[in-house]
Amino acid sequence: MALPRSIESLTLYRQSINGANIYAEVQPTTALNGELHFDARVVDSQGRLYLELKDYRTSPMADAVEPGLLVPLQELMKDS
């Protein structure tokens, strides 16, 4: 688990709500130093772009999460 640390850019696109389903597309990338960062987009089923996030980075939490508290999240990720 990690907390947000920084982003390179965030762009919001003016789109009218149209009732179409929306989806988050997230692409992880590993930097040369081994650090993981993400690019993400929110699009609707018609391909219209709502949000674009570039180079999202996180910092580890100071305290570890108890393993039992992670079970629901791990189960959710298995189903996706």
C-alpha positions in Angstrom: 0.0 0.0 0.0 1.2 3.5 -0.8 0.2 7.1 -0.6 0.1 9.6 -3.5 3.4 11.4 -3.9 3.5 13.3 -7.1 2.1 13.6 -10.7 3.6 15.2 -13.7 0.3 16.4 -15.1 -3.4 16.2 -14.8 -5.7 17.2 -17.7 -9.5 17.4 -17.4 -11.5 17.5 -20.6 -14.9 19.2 -20.8 -17.4 16.5 -21.7 -21.1 16.5 -21.2 -22.5 13.6 -19.2 -24.0 11.3 -21.8 -25.0 8.2 -19.9 -22.3 6.1 -21.5 -20.2 3.8 -19.3 -16.9 5.2 -18.2 -13.6 3.3 -17.8 -10.2 3.9 -16.2 -7.3 2.7 -18.3 -4.1 2.5 -16.2 -0.7 1.7 -17.5 2.1 0.9 -15.0 5.7 1.7 -16.0 9.0 0.9 -14.2 11.7 3.6 -14.3 15.4 2.7 -14.7 15.8 3.0 -10.9 13.1 0.4 -10.4 10.5 2.9 -9.2 6.9 2.2 -10.4 4.8 5.0 -11.8 1.5 5.1 -13.7 -0.3 6.9 -16.6 -4.1 6.8 -16.6 -7.0 7.9 -18.6 -10.8 8.0 -18.1 -12.8 7.3 -21.2 -16.3 6.5 -22.0 -17.6 3.6 -24.2 -17.7 6.0 -27.2 -14.0 6.7 -26.8 -14.4 10.3 -25.4 -11.6 11.3 -23.1 -12.5 12.8 -19.7 -9.3 12.8 -17.7 -5.6 12.1 -18.4 -3.1 11.6 -15.6 0.7 11.3 -16.4 3.5 10.0 -14.2 1.6 9.3 -11.0 4.0 8.2 -8.3 3.5 6.9 -4.7 5.4 6.7 -1.5 5.2 3.6 0.8 3.1 4.0 3.9 5.1 4.5 7.1 3.4 1.6 8.8 2.7 -1.8 7.2 -0.9 -2.9 6.7 -1.9 -5.9 8.7 -2.1 -8.9 6.2 -5.7 -9.7 7.2 -6.8 -6.2 6.2 -5.5 -6.8 2.7 -7.5 -10.0 2.0 -10.7 -8.2 0.7 -8.5 -6.1 -1.7 -6.6 -9.2 -2.9 -9.9 -11.1 -3.5 -11.2 -8.2 -5.5 -8.1 -8.1 -7.6 -8.4 -11.8 -8.4 -11.8 -11.3 -9.9 -10.7 -8.5 -12.3 
